[in-house]
Amino acid sequence: MTAAQPLAPYDAPGWRPKLVVLDLDGTVVPYAGFYDQPTARVRAAVAAVLAAGVPVVVATGRAVWGALPTVTALGLEGIEIVASNGAVVFDGTSQQVSHEVTIDPRPAAEALHAGFAVGGFRGAAFAAERGSAGFLYTPDFARDFAGSFLSEATIAELTASHTPRMVCRPHDCTPPQAAVVANAALGGLDYSWDIGYSSWIDVMAPGVSKASGVALVAADLGVSAADVLAIGDGGNDVELFEWVGCAVAMGQAVDSVQAAADIVTESVDDDGVAVVLERWF
């Protein structure tokens, strides 16, 4: 007879999160649904969290300006937003960036450009954030999502100043292929990086992730990691899942993301966020 497994903290009687962290794309709205409305059930579940006096934070790969429409649609005006995969923290009350970590993008751009110019790939396009203004982008960067795009730029112009995040979009490349090239190109350089669902590569400063950004917010709120609930669906949520007390993966997330979570909820199309929040609120 085997000993009973100890209860996970979130299964203990009386446990309820003291901070809820929500991803956006693929979690509260469909992928890249900048202007999509969360469903009524999801909005009601988020409102119930706030009504219980528990703060809600958004942690997203989007830039601040890309996150704000969905944050507003969720009824979360004035909250803190962990944006650009943790490189930026935005205080919704003051409407100011409270924390930002930048990189020199030139070595990463040169390494990735070379990496995708060999091995049968057709190369890659690049974009870089310019604060709250939007993206500079190379002419071949696919602007196939809602966003703030400033102007075309050469690689030299795009990498001439520091940025919280540079984006590389390889042409005709699957996410696993992009990961192999990124690991080879960036492995010896001082960056962190994530692969997005469309194979693009987000490049940030070393140690930067959603977890690092959320940790700053949680510390300001006096909430420990064990009392944080995070819900997400992407590879850029895995570090956050490892840090929080209760990690929830969306039902449509890939196997590796689900394996990193404590709980797997329903898909974004089936209001998975609401399903899990209704467990406690």
DOKEMI-729577 format. One record per residue (C-alpha): x, y, z; residue in three letters. Coordinates in steps of 0.1 Angstrom, whole numbers, plus 5000, padded with zeros to 4 digits. Layout:
DOKEMI-729577
XYZALA;...
//
This chain:
DOKEMI-729577
500050005000MET;501550334989THR;501450645010ALA;498950905000ALA;500351194979GLN;500451524998PRO;497951784987LEU;499252054964ALA;498952394980PRO;496052494957TYR;494152184967ASP;494452255004ALA;491152355022PRO;490752735022GLY;493452814996TRP;492553084972ARG;494853294951PRO;495853634964LYS;496953744929LEU;495653624895VAL;497853664864VAL;496253634829LEU;497953584795ASP;495953744767LEU;496353574733ASP;495053214733GLY;493853264769THR;491153544773VAL;490853604735VAL;491853404704PRO;495353434691TYR;496353794682ALA;492753894689GLY;493754254699PHE;490254394693TYR;488254074700ASP;485954094730GLN;486353844758PRO;483153644763THR;480553754788ALA;481453454810ARG;485153534810VAL;484453904818ARG;482053794847ALA;484753564861ALA;487353834861VAL;484854074877ALA;484253824905ALA;487953804912VAL;488154184916LEU;484954184937ALA;486653944961ALA;489454204966GLY;492053994947VAL;494154194922PRO;494454084886VAL;497554144865VAL;498054084828VAL;501253924816ALA;501653914778THR;503953904749GLY;502254204735ARG;503654554738ALA;501754784762VAL;499954964734TRP;498854624720GLY;497654504754ALA;495554804764LEU;492454724742PRO;491954374756THR;492754494791VAL;489954754787THR;487554494773ALA;488254284804LEU;487254574827GLY;490754594841LEU;491554964835GLU;494155084860GLY;495854744866ILE;499554674861GLU;500554514828ILE;503654294824VAL;504254344787ALA;506854244760SER;507353914778ASN;508454074810GLY;510754344797ALA;508154624805VAL;505954674835VAL;503254944829PHE;501355104858ASP;497755154846GLY;496955394873THR;499755644865SER;499755544828GLN;503555524831GLN;506155254825VAL;507355164860SER;510054914849HIS;511954854817GLU;514954634807VAL;516454704773THR;519054534751ILE;521454624724ASP;519754434695PRO;522554454670ARG;524554134680PRO;521253924681ALA;520054064648ALA;523353984631GLU;523453634645ALA;519853554636LEU;520253704601HIS;523153484595ALA;521453174610GLY;518353204588PHE;520453284557ALA;521752924556VAL;520352574558GLY;517652624531GLY;515852914549PHE;514853224530ARG;516153464557GLY;514253654583ALA;512553994589ALA;513054204620PHE;511154464641ALA;512154644673ALA;509954824699GLU;510355194703ARG;508955254737GLY;505155324737SER;505255444701ALA;505355114683GLY;507654904660PHE;510254994636LEU;510354714610TYR;512354594580THR;510454604547PRO;509854224546ASP;508354214581PHE;504754084579ALA;502454334596ARG;499654074597ASP;498454164632PHE;496854474648ALA;499554694661GLY;501355024661SER;503855034632PHE;506055344629LEU;508155314597SER;510255084576GLU;513955074586ALA;517154904575THR;518654654599ILE;521354914608ALA;518655174616GLU;516554934635LEU;519454814657THR;520955164662ALA;519555204697SER;518454994727HIS;515054834728THR;513054634753PRO;512454364727ARG;513454274692MET;511354044671VAL;512753814644CYS;510253654619ARG;511853384599PRO;510453314564HIS;508852964559ASP;509952814591CYS;508152604617THR;508452674655PRO;510752374661PRO;513052484632GLN;513052844646ALA;514052714680ALA;516952524666VAL;518352824647VAL;517753064676ALA;519452834701ASN;522452804678ALA;522553174670ALA;521853324704LEU;523253044727GLY;526553214732GLY;525153574735LEU;523753754765ASP;520053744757TYR;516853554766SER;514453464739TRP;511053294733ASP;509453134703ILE;505953254695GLY;503153044680TYR;503853184645SER;507553094647SER;508653444655TRP;511453494680ILE;511153754708ASP;514653864720VAL;514954024754MET;517654094781ALA;519053794800PRO;516853684829GLY;513753864815VAL;510553664813SER;506953694823LYS;508053544857ALA;510553824863SER;508054094855GLY;505253934876VAL;507653884905ALA;508254264906LEU;504454324907VAL;503854064933ALA;506554204956ALA;504954544953ASP;501654394964LEU;503254184992GLY;502053854976VAL;504253554977SER;504753324947ALA;502853044964ALA;499753254965ASP;499753344928VAL;497553184901LEU;498653214865ALA;496753114834ILE;498353094800GLY;498852884768ASP;502352954754GLY;505952864757GLY;506553214771ASN;504353114801ASP;506552824812VAL;508953024833GLU;505953194850LEU;504352844856PHE;507452734873GLU;507453044896TRP;503753064907VAL;501952854933GLY;499252734908CYS;499852724870ALA;496952664846VAL;497352574810ALA;494652634784MET;493152324768GLY;494552394733GLN;498152454746ALA;500852224732VAL;501851924753ASP;505052084766SER;503052374780VAL;500352154795GLN;503051934811ALA;504552244828ALA;501152334844ALA;499552214876ASP;496052224860ILE;494752204824VAL;491552384819THR;489252414788GLU;490352584756SER;490052954749VAL;487052874727ASP;485352704757ASP;485952984783ASP;488852794800GLY;489753104820VAL;486253134835ALA;486152754842VAL;489152774864VAL;488453104881LEU;484952984890GLU;486652714911ARG;487652984937TRP;485553294929PHE;
//
